C-alpha cells in the first residue's frame, strides 16, 4: 500500500508539477490533525514521519507516564508504558507506535480532506508563482468567447481563464473564437478561487514591452525607454535615450525603413507611434515631444510648477496641438510639463 501511495505522489508531481516534498508536508500535517481528532487516541503530542526513500510511514502518540491517569489522550500508566518501553519511568515520555488501521472514520475523512486541500493549494501556489513571474509582461492568450452584451472577452492563458474587459480593449478591435492575442499582465491578485490576472490591451506597458521585445538595443540595455504616454488605438509617444553616443536611440526603435516600429503598429491595429529623443534639458525634451510639429523655441515659465511656453510656426500650430488637442496632451504627459503652445505671429 505504501509503495502505491508514493507512486501516486510521484505521478502527481509529474502531472501537476507539485513537488512531492510539499505534498508530504501537507499529508504529515493532515495525519497529525487526524490523530488529535481520533476517538481512540486523540493525543495532542504526536509524531508523524514519512520516508519516501524507504516507502515507510511511522505514526506514534507521545504520552506522559503517570501514577494515575487523568487525561487518557495524553497520559499513560507506568505499567502500560513499561510494556512499550521497559525503561519508562514516572514523568518520562513514551512513544506509542500506531497502525494506520487504527484511524477512525472521522479521522480518515479529515486527513483525506486536508490532503485534497493541500493538493489544491499546491496547484494554486504553482499557478500564482507562474503568473507573478509574468507580471508586467506580455502573454499570448487564446480567445474562448465574447460577451456580446458587455463586450468582455474571456481568454485562455495557460491552464486558466482571464477576462479582458471592454475598457481594456483597444477601441475598434474585435476578436474571434480561437484567435491568438497578446495582452499585458498589469497585476496578479490572490482571490478565494486562486490567482487572478488583471490584463489589458490599452496599458502603456504593452507598447513598452513590445519595443523591448522588438528592439535588441533596448533588450541589451543600450537604449532606454525614459517615458511613455498613450491613448490606446489612436497615438502613443515614446521617449528614448541611448547610453552609447554611437547608437541612435530613435533610429534603433524605428528600425531600417521603419520595419521595427511598423510591426508594433500592426500589432496595435494601426495605432500611430511617435518615437522621440529624450533629453535632460527640459527645453530640448519638450520641443522633441511636440513632434511631428517643428518648435521654434521653448521658454520655461516656472521650474517649480513645471510650466512652459512653446512657440511654433503659424502653419504648424494645428499640428502641434493635434486633433482635439491630442498631440499637446500626450507631449505634456510624456514630459510631465504643462505646455502652453503659441503661434510665432502671436508672439
N, C-alpha and C positions, 0 to 999 in steps of 0.2 A: 504494500500500500504506500509506504514511504517513497519507494522508487517512482511510482506513478505520480505521486504528489510533486516531487521535484522535477520530473519530466514535464508536468503540466506548467510549472512555473517557468521552466526554460522556454517552453513554447510561447507563453505569454510575453516573455522578454523579447523573443524573436519577432512575433507578430505585431505586438503593440508597442514595442520599444521601451517597455517599463523595466528598469533594472531589477534583477532578482533580489538584490540586497534591499531595495526599497520595499518590495512586496513582503520579504521575510520579516522586516522590522514591523510592518503593519500587522502581519499574522501573529507575531510574538505578542504584540500589544493586545490583539483580539483574544488570544488564549488567556492572557493574564486577566483580562476583564471577565472572561467567561468563568475562570476559576473562582473569582470573588462572588459571582452570582450563583455558583453551583450549590444546590441544596445539600449535596453530600459532603462538600468541603467548605467552600466559602472563605478560605484563608485570605487574609489581607496581604500577607507576605508570601510571595511565591517566586519560583524561578522557572523561566522558560528558555530552553536552549534548542536551537535548530542548526544542525550541521549539514549543509548541502553536500559537502565533500564525501561524507560517510553515509549520507542518507539517514541521519539519526535525529529523532525527536527525544527531548528529555524535559519532562514537566514534573514539578515537585512542589509540595507545600513546605513552608517553613513554620514550625511551631515551637513555642517556648515550653520547656519541661517544668511542670509544677507539681506540688503535692496534691492539690485539689483543683479540678478544672472548673473555672467559672465562665470561660469563653471557649467552647469546643472548636470554634473555627480557627482559633489562633493558639490554643493551649493543648498540652498532652500530658498524661500521667507518666511518671518516671518509669513504671513497669512497662508500659506500652512503648515508650521511647527506646528503652534498652533492647527491645526485640528488634528494633530497626537499627540501632547503633549501640552496641554494648558499652561504649564509652560515655554514653549520655549521662548527664548529671543535672541536679536541680538548677534551674536558671539558664541552662545551656539551650542552644537552638538545634533542633534536629530537622533534617531534610527528609521528607516523606515522598519517595517517587510515586507518581500516579500514572496509571494506564489511561490512555486517551479514551478507552471504552467507558471510563467512569463519568465522562461528561454526560450530564443530564440533557434532556431535550432542549430546555430553555438555554442552557449554556452553549450547546452546539449551534442553535439558531442565532444566538448573539454573535458567536465567533464567525459564522458564515456571513452574517450581515456586515460585520465590520471588515471582513476580508474583501467582500464585494465593494464596499465603500472605499477601501484602500486602493483597489484597482482603479475605480473611477477617479479618485483623487490623483492617482499617479498619471492617468491619461490626461487629466486637466492640467497638471503641473507641467508635463511634457509639452502640451499644446501651448500653454502660457509662455514657456521658455522659447518655443519656436516663434510665436507671434512677437514677443518682446524683442527678439533678435532682428525682426523686420520693421520695428517701429521707426518712423520717419524714413521709410524706404518704399520702393515701388514693388508691387507684387502683380503677377499676371493671374487674373481670375477668369472663370467661365460663367457666362450668363445662364442662370437657371430659369428665371421667369421675371416678368414685369407686371407690376400692379398698374393696370390701365387707368384706374381711378385716381390714385395718388401719384403715380409716376415713379414710385420707388422700384429699384431693380435689385433682385436677390442674386448674389454671386456665390459661386463655389470657390473657396480658397483652401487648397489642401484638402483636409478631411472635414472641414466645417463650412458653414454658410455665413455670409455677412451681407448687410443691406446697404446699398448705395442710395442715399436719399435723393429726392428730386433736387433739393437745394444744393447738393454736392456734385451735380452733373453739369457738364459744360452746356450752356444754353444752345438748344437746337439739335443736340446729338440724340440719336436713337439707338436702341440695342435690339438684337435678335437672339433668340434662344440658341445656346451653343457657341455664341461669339466669344472670342478671347479679348479681354480688355485689361489695360493697365490701370491700376489705381494706386493712390498714395495712402500709406498707413499713417494716419495722423496721430493716433494714440491707441494703446491697448489697455482696456479696463477689465476688472475682475467682477463678474456678477454671480448671482446664485446658480446660473446654469453654466458657469465656466467663463473662460476669457471671451471678451467681446472686442471686435475690431471696429474702430471708427475710421472709415475710409472716405476718400474724396478724389474728385477729378478736377476740382476748382482750386485747390490749395496751391499757393506759390511753390511749396516744396516739391510738387510734381514736376514743375518746369526745371527747378534746380537740380533734381536728381536725374532728369532726362539729359541735361547738359553734362553732368558728371559721368554718366554712362556713355555719352556720345563723343565727348572731347577728352582724348588721352592726357592733354596738358592739365586739365582740371583734376583728373583722376590721380595723376602723379604729384599733384601739389604745386606745379609750376605756375598755373593760373588759378586765381582765387575769385569766387563769386562773392562780392562785397555786400551787395543788397539786391533785392528783387521786389518789384511791385507788379501786381497782376489784376486784371479784370477779365476773368475766365471767358473764353470764347471770342474775345474781342482783341485785347492787346496786353502784352507783357513787356516790361522794361527790366533789363538785366545789367547791373554794373559789374564790370570785371577788371581785374588788376593782375599784372604779371610780376613775379618775383625776379624774373630774368629779363634784363633790358633787351636781350636779343630775341625774346619771344613776344610777338604781338598778341596780347590777350584777346582783343576784339577779333582779329583775323583768325585766331585759333578756334574761337567759338563759332564763327560764321562758316569756316571751312572753305576748301577750294571750290570756287564758283557757287558758294553758298550752300554746298551739299549738306553740311552738318546741321545748320540751323533749319534747312528745308525739311529734313527728316523729322525734326521735332515739331515743326509747323504742321506737317501731315498727321502726326500722332495726335495733335490737339485740334484737328478738324479745321485747319486754316487760320488759326489764331496768329495775329501779327506779333512778331518779336523784334524789339529794338535792343541790340547789344551795344552798350555804351562803355567808354573808358572811365574807370573810377580815378579820382584824384583826391589827395589830401587837401588840396586847395579848394575851398568851397566854391569859389567863383568859377573855376575851371569845371568842377564837377556839375554844377547847376547848368552851365552852358551846354555840356555834353548831354545832360539828362533831358534837355528840351528838344533834342534831335527827334525827327529829321529837320526841324527848323534851325536855321542859322542864327546865332546870337551875336549881336554886336558888342555887348558888354553886360556885366553883372555888377551891381552895386550893393554891398552889404549895408542894410539899414540898421540891423540890430543883431549883434552876435549872441546876446543873451536870449533874445526872443526868437532867434534863428529866422529872421525875415530878410528878404532881399528884393531888389528890383532888377528885372531882366529887360534889356532893350533889344528889339528885333526889327528887321527891315519891315516897312509898311506892308509889302506884298506877302510877308511870311507870318503876319500876326495870326491869321486864322489857323495856319499850320502849327504854330507854337501852342496855341490854345487847344486845338484839336476839336473833333466832333463832340459837341455837348461838354466841352472842357476836359475831355479825357486825357489828352497829352499833358496838359498842365497839371492835372490831378495826379497822374502817375509819376510825373517828374518830382512833384512835391513829396509823394510817399517814398520814392526811391532815395531822395537826398535827405529827407527829414527837415526840409526848409519850406517856409511859406514864400511863394514866389509871386510877385506882382509883375505881370507881363505888360510892357508898354511898347507902342509903335515908335519908330525913330522920329517921325514927324511930330508926335505928341510931346517929345522931349525938347 
